Amino acid sequence: MQHNIDPIAFHLFGQAISWYWLFYPLAYIAIFYASIFYIQQKKYAIARSDLIDFFTMLWISLIVGGRLGYFLIYQSNLLIEQPSILLSLHLGGMSFHGAMLGVIVFLFIYQKVKKASAFTILDIAILFSPIALFFGRLGNFINGELWGRPSDLPWAMVFPAADLITRHPSQLYQAITEGPILLAILFVFKKDKVSMHNSLLFVATYSILRIITEYFREPDTHLGFVFQYLTYGQILSLITLLLSLYFLWRLPSAKYK
């Protein structure tokens, strides 16, 4: 099989809109309404206006943090030479670890501005975040980027942007693990009455799955293997795994308000 999918969904006012970026508002809508339904089922006293404010600020922090993180971590030279590439959304380019830092900054600002705890809403929204990760990886596949390592398996594919070697469709591996598998794990082990448990569980589980699937993904050519056979993504995921496990271990039994 050869990858030959057009990454552009349509053009709007002369701007190419890719499937990759079209998936983000779809994921936002899905997570927002899924969170509302969950809140209603659990009878949490959270106003819809607070949810709208939270999700709007959260989504901005995710996009800004993920976009900046991608270029600062993986393409710093390109960002210095061509800063306008940040606005070239049709080219894709998001970093999970950058987005996570963006969320941390957002939580700090939200606490200061709103004078209210953001952790309750975050712990609910995080349960449905695999929806966004699934769409994001599906976007990677459609873009024909972040291809896998060479493989002769029956479902291996040729990605012309890389070469003519058959490779793992690692984007689909990550879509499955970071999507439905991560979603199932979160709902099996979630705790609705322990603040930050679900968020830390998400980070720990994602990190483990990312470390595993990175073995099927070709390292970025300009980075290669950072240490022995470990990629940059695996090292960052190992750090987030250890930090999340530590905080889970130290997590007090703080109850939701």
N, C-alpha and C positions, 0 to 999 in steps of 0.2 A: 504494500500500500504506500502511496505517496501523498504527502500532505499538500493540498492545493486549495485550501479554503480561503476565500476572500475575507480579510479581517475587517473591512469597512462595511458597516450596516447600511449607512446612507450619508448624504451630505446635507448640512443645514447651514444656510447663509454662507456657503463657500467653505465651511469647515467640515472636514471628514469626521464622522462619528463612528468609532469602531464598536464592534460587538463587546469588546473588553470594557469600555467605559459605559456602554448602554446597560450592562449587567449591574453596575453599581446602584443606580436608582431603583432598579427592580429589586435588588437585595434589600435596600433601605426600606422600601415599602413593605416587603414580606416580613422583615424583622420587626418593624414598627407595629404592624397589626397583630403579629403573633404575640408580641409582648403585651399589647393591650388585652388580648384574649386571655393570656396567662394571668395577668393582674386581676381581671374580672373573676376568673375561676378561683383564685386564691384569696380574693376579697381584700387586696391591699388598698390602703387609703392613699392613692396617688392620683392627683388630678391630671386630666388629659393635657392641660396647658403646660404642666411641668414636664410631662413626657415629650411634648413637642419641642420645648426649649432644650431639654436634655439631648434628644436625638439629633436636633439640628447642629448643636455645638459639638456633639460627639462625632457626627459624620464629617464635619469640617476638619476636626482635629485628625481624624483617620486619613482623610485624603491628603492634607498638608503634610502630616507626619510621615505617611507612607511614601509620598512622592519625594519629599526631601531626603528621607532615609535611604530610598533606593539609590539616588544619585550620590549622596554623601558616602554611603557604604560601598556601593558597587561601581559607580561611574563618576567619581569625584573629578577626574581630569576633564571629562566631557562637560560637566557642570561649570567648571571654571572657564573653559574655552567657549561654551555656548549656553549661557544662563537661560536663554529663551526656551531651551528644550523642556523646561519645567511645564510650559504651557502646551507643548506638543502632545496632547493627551492621546491622539490616535496611535502613538508609538508604544503606548503601554508603559509599564514601569512602576511597580509598587513594592514596597518592602514591608513585610509583616512586623519585623522588629522596629522599623522606623515608625510604623503606625502605632505600635504599642507604646513607644515613647511619647508620641503625640497624644495618646489617651491619658497617660500619666500627667502630662502638662495640663490637659483639659480638666481632669479631676481636681487638680489643685486650684485652677481658676474658678471652676464651678463652685467649689466649697467657699471660696472667698466672696464671689459675686452673689450667689444665691443664698448664702448662709444656711445651706441645707446639705444633708448627706447625699452624695451621688451613688453610694455603693449599693443601695437597695435596688435602684433602677438598673445599674450596671450588672448586678448579679442575675437579674432577670433577662436583660437583653443579651448577655453573653451566652445564654443557653441556646439562642437561635443564631448566633454569629457564624456557625458553620455554613449557613446558607450563603453568606457573603463569600466565605472562603471557597466554597464549591463553585460559585459563579466566577470568582476571580481566576481559579485554575482552569476552568472551562474557557475563559477568555485567553489565557496563556496558550491553550491548545489551538484555539482558532487563529491566534496570531502566529502560530508556528514558532514560538519562542520557548526558551527554557527546555529544550529537548533533552532526551535521555542519553544514556551511554550506549555504545554499540551493542547490538543484540541480534541473535538469529532466531528468536522465538517467533511463532506463527503470526502474532499480532504486532511484530516490530514494524516500524514505519520509516520511510525516508523523508527527512525534512530538508528540502532544497536550500533553505537559508543556511544550513550547516554544511552539508556535503551530500554525497549519494550513498552513504552508509546507512544500513537499516539500524534503527535505534529504538530504545524503549520509549513509548509514549508516556513519559514520566509525569507529564501534566495531568493525564487522566488518572494515574496512580494517586497523585496528590489530591485531585478533585474528589476521589472516592474516600480516601482516608481522612482528609480534612473536612469533608462534607458529611455524608451519612454516618460514617463510622464514628467520627468525633461527636456528632450530634447524639448518637445512641449512648456513648460513654458518659457524656455530660448528664443525660437524663437518668441514667442508671445510678450514678454516684452523686447527684446534686443534693444540696442541703438548703432548704428554703429559709431556715431560721438562724444560720450562722453567717454573719456578714463577711464578704470577700471570699468565702469558700468556693463558690462556683467560678469566680473570676480566676482565682489561683489554680483551681482544678483545670480550667480551660488552658491556661498558659503551660502547665506541666504536661498535660496530655498532648497538646499541639506540639510541644517541643520534642516529645518522644517520637511522635509520628513523623515529624519533619526530619529528625535524625535518621530514621529508618529509610524514608523515601528518597533522601538525598543520595543514597548509595546507588540509585537507579538514574540519577540526574547528572548530566554532564556539567562539570564545574564551568563557571564563566571563563572564557579563554584568557581574559586579561588578569584573572586572579589565580586560576588553576587550583591545585591543592595547597592549602595554607600550611598544614602540618601533617606530615606523613600522608595518610590517605583521607584526611578530614578536609571537608570543604569549609568555606567561610560561613555558610548557612548552618552547618553542623556545629561549629564552634559557638556561634551566637546562640543556637538552640540549646546547647549544653549549658551555657551560662544562665539562660532564662529558666531552664529546667531546675538547676541547683537552687537558684534564688526562689522560685515558686515553691519547691519542696520545703525549703527552709522556713518560709513564711507560713506555709500550711502547717508545719510542725509547731510553729510558735503562735498559731492563730488562736486568739482568745475566743471564748464562746460569747461573742458580742451579738446581741439580738437585734433584729431589725426594729426600726421605729415604726 
